Amino acid sequence: QVQLVESGGGLVQPGGSLRLSCAASGFSFSIYTMSWYRQAPGKERELVAAISTTGGNSNYANSVKGRFTISRDNVKNTVYLQMNSLKPEDTAVYYCKATYSIRTYWGQGTQVTVSS
């Protein structure tokens, strides 16, 4: 059974940090490109960051460059999103996604709220 389980979301003040985790099971994690998306109320889901199978390559949305870092651990079958200098506009539900060829799996999402 394929599972992607996000954790680490919550309420944080502007300028604060959070680290999201996405634990994968039920598929060959190491061959999947992993990414984080987010969806704010009333907006479309958008790509935040993506990382290659080995972790050697990553890319980011312009809005988070220099503040967010994506990483993965192919032993623990987990992908992370370190989020620093958080802004109110980062408030959204964050989802992890696994992609290999035509196969795509999504997690259930974790809420991140940035507010004072």
N, C-alpha and C positions, 0 to 999 in steps of 0.2 A: 504494500500500500504506500503510495507516494504521499509524503508529507513535507510541507515547508511551514515551519512554525517560527513566527517573528516574536521577538521580545525586546524589552528595553525602552519602550516608549513611556511617555508620561508628561507631566507638567513641569516646565522649566522657565526660568526668567530669561528675558533677553540678555544675550551675552553669555549665557550658560552653555553647557555641553551635555550631550547624551551619546550613548553608544548602543546602537541597535544590533541585534543578532538575529540570524535566520538559520535555524538548525534543519538540515535536510535528511531525509531517510526514504528508503524504498526505490532509489534509482542510483545510477553511477555518477555521483556528484562531481567527480574530478573531470569528467568530459563535458560538463555543461558550463556554458557561459552564464554567469550570475549577474543580476542587476537589481537595483533598487529603484522603485517608482514611488510617486506620491500623488495623492489626490486630495485637493482642498475642496471644501463645500462649494458647489456650483461651478466647479472647474473640471476640465478633463484631466485624466491621469497623465502624468508626465514622467519621463525618464530623469532620474537624479544622477545615477552613476552605474557603470558597468565594469566588469572585470573579466579578463580572459581566464581560460581554464587553469593555467599555471600561476596566474596572478602577476604575470610580467607586464601586462598592458591593462590600462584602465582609462576610462574617459568620464567626463563630468558635464553636467549642465552648467552653462555659464553662471547661473545664479548661485551655484554652490562652490565653484572653483576656489581653491585656497582655504575653504572652511570645512569641507567634508572630505573624508578619506574612506574609500572602499578597500576591503582586504578579505582574504579568504584563507581558510585552513582546510586543506584537503584530507587531513588525517581526522579532524573532528567533524568533517562534512558541514562546515558552518561558514557563512559569509557575514561580514560585519560592515557597519556604516558608522564611523566615528564622525560626530557632528559637533563642531565647535562654533563659537561666536554666533549662536542661534539668534534668528530674528523672528518677529511675529509672523512675517510672511512665509516662514518655514512650517507653520502650523498646517498639518495635513494628516491623513492616514498614509502610512508608509508600508509598501508591499515589497516583498522580494519575489523575484522571478527567475526561473531556471529555463534555459533554452539550449536545445541540441537539435540541429536540423529542423524538422517540422514539429518536434515535441516541445511543448511549453507547459510549465507548471507554475502556479501562483500560490503564494501564502494567503492567509486570511487578513493580514494587515495589523498594524499596531498604531495607535493614535499618538501623535506628538503635538503638544500644545505649548506654544511659546507666548507667555503672557506675564505681565507684572501684577 
